Amino acid sequence: MSASELRMEVALLDQELSALDAQIALVRTKRDRASELLQALAYPVLSLPNEITSEVFIHEAYVLLA
């Protein structure tokens, strides 16, 4: 291969890498969003105010002791 052909090959590979980097960024963004949604589904109690959560546990403790 000549130097000119190698330069062209390097340029094409650089373009391919740039396109793949953009795809990776998009997939990471989608994964992060899906992870956030999963966490919200898995732990909905964490979105409640602490006061409400503690009242639930206090009430349950009274029921168990009765």
Stockholm file with secondary structure:
# STOCKHOLM 1.0

chainA/1-66         MSASELRMEVALLDQELSALDAQIALVRTKRDRASELLQALAYPVLSLPNEITSEVFIHEAYVLLA
#=GR chainA/1-66 SS CCHHHHHHHHHHHHHHHHHHHHHHHHHHHHHHHHHHHHHHHHCGGGGSCHHHHHHHHHHHHHHHHC
#=GC SS_cons        CCHHHHHHHHHHHHHHHHHHHHHHHHHHHHHHHHHHHHHHHHCGGGGSCHHHHHHHHHHHHHHHHC
//
